[in-house]
């Protein structure tokens, strides 16, 4: 069985699994990292949103064979370790706005939010309502307004 | 004195002053650490005095039904004090995001004088002895559990005080309990944790307690964050699929192309068994199950299965054919069309099928081996699921353990144990534990949905007064097979005369519907047809559709009588709580402010769940908004502002209530504008979140405000569903005012099919491989 190596939440990991298994299942079913959630499997609900080399991506739509040994994968579990302090400012903002209801989509929402804010900041801009409208993560509890407030608050501290 | 649970729990009548300072009976249970209990029958009294002539829901609504049912049959709920000073409680309800573990922790913290973070609220497994008192529905959790939980906590506090008095050499009356510490007048103190063992009792004892007065609440009513918030934002919160159950490997089903079809034979079982990661292939009634090392390998193997299927149950049907069937089932209106001198509004509205699926798909872990079944799943009616599982796998009830896991949303979807029953069947067939999950595709295509319905209304006015208001709601049958039926049967002899003997759906309808206006003779009746569909109660059951129709007609009447929609409503409202929220929402939302052409405000109210809601929205229906482009998305009109005012009785957690109202508004926007499934050639077309458009960020209001209105009621109402009906209605009313056309079919965007339907064979789509070219 092929062996795949990459960096997961700051640590080198190895998984023995077929090349074409999508990374989401390698994370969840092989490595036991369950923060990224399944909601569609076809890259539309965005519940599994994580980071690869600091950019948002959806592991449900990436073959494990396409991940390089030097690629750094960050899931919600590893987000806080990317910054100083106990939690990432976006996680803090999420707590302050008490965003979550059921919580199922929220790891993906937070990971998408962090990447979106970084993207906008890299363009030398502040985040706008138009930017927030482009976030595609589904929240079936309908927490969108609090998500927007949290992203603005988190962005101010990033 | 020992009293048995069958005695009248209301030991003392309310004081003559009218203040509710009566004493309640609770128990200190035998044990080595302090364990206390209260009887669930200590729920709030069912009767409420309301002037006649009321509709049935006014005098006895679904909340009362559930509470009363609990009174008749419930059993003990327990709180345990640990040596670490924490209080533990197993709530016989299901947390699905509505915040009941948080509000329950707050209720215990309040009565026990302990910080909220030192209360642990878990979910009780199926407890058959609770009979009818373990159903999470009808926004009834806090209504029915508020008093019993407080009684148990008060008993615990009393026992701790008693033990502290001995230890500190003081009398109980001199002691103060605060933040989990009991202090004597001299300053000596002892913690709850230190008392947990000495406060325990060698035998079970009944004790009378008095509850804290509402005026001294410091926790109840204070905005409080969810107790699981940190676990959620760090990814630590566990849902059913995240649990570590040894050898419970991923399992998924290949499902039939037709609705409720079934497998006839598998032509390539051996070939699929030989595929990477696959351990088992088994045929069950709902499809062909594949168990593998990863879900990815389940999907790949499922796609390779060559299955011969029996036909589905709705061959050849489509939206229009089913709608015609619903139309044929409509009960005629009683008031003749256009009586002499009168004016009439005669309107009919259509509501398409909607999926009630949550973001967490149907899933369950099951281990059915060696004469025992253990299941882990999100279940709002776990006792019913336990019975169904026992029947499905041929085991006695006592050999079936059903663990209730916090759910990733429900919206009514998890009232049914479909996923748990299916997992148990598959586990039995394979002889191994399984971690079964539905693919997203399966949810809108084979899962439970909110039925298609029509609502016909005829209202008659004479000399500026509304004399009659008749509503005939006709629907594809809603499945209530999850146990409400039992509750109704058990409660039938206690129902007001008019309810006995009417059908189950009729009863639910009559118990929930109430037109909050003085509009003369009111009749709201339900008829149902066609039981072939997989339906269920979606958040607020009939109310969103019924309220949308009736509020649109109220606006049409106002227009006919040349009155302002707000002023017209204020002139008709029957109840102070409705008037209160309506006045507040109009003030905060600036009703009547000038709006640009193509944009408008809409306002609507709803009264249910022992409370009232009013919603004011502003909608933008201008072409540049309606036609804005979002990749693979439905756009259409946008609600730019939403204000909701709610009177929910005594509020435990205002922050949680506001969250539920926000969710209700998001639901209402989706119901009015975008979410529906399309039926064509016997198939539902939708198969993903980019087919089925629940409200998304690009349709979220840019301004939102929720106002929790002080209530005249000192008991809690329901929160989880209350925000939906008026939100749906307000968006519909705003759309009608913005466009000058009253919409007749919902959602308004139903006619826009924005996607190419995915194939039915194979039943699951392949996961893409281009994820790395879509990073940001």
Interface residues (C-beta under 8 A of the other chain):
Chain A: X17 X18 X20 X21 X22 X23 X24 X25 X26 X28 X29 X30 X32 X34 X35 X36 X37 X38 X39 X40 X41 X42 X43 X44 X45 X47 X52 X55 X56 X57 X58 X59 X60 X61 X62 X63 X66 X75 X76 X77 X79 X80 X87 X91 X94 X95 X98 X100 X101 X102 X103 X104 X105 X106 X107 X110 X115 X116 X119 X129 X132 X133 X134 X135 X136 X137 X138 X139 X140 X141 X142 X143 X144 X145 X146 X147 X148
Chain B: X96 X97 X98 X99 X225 X226 X228 X229 X230 X231 X232 X233 X234 X235 X236 X237 X238 X239 X241 X242 X244 X250 X276 X277 X293 X294 X295 X296 X297 X299 X300 X357 X358 X359 X360 X361 X406 X407 X408 X409 X410 X411 X437 X439 X440 X630 X632 X655 X659 X660 X662 X663 X664 X665 X666 X667 X670 X688 X689 X690 X694 X695 X696 X697 X698 X700 X701 X702 X704 X765 X767 X768 X769 X770 X771 X772 X774 X775 X776
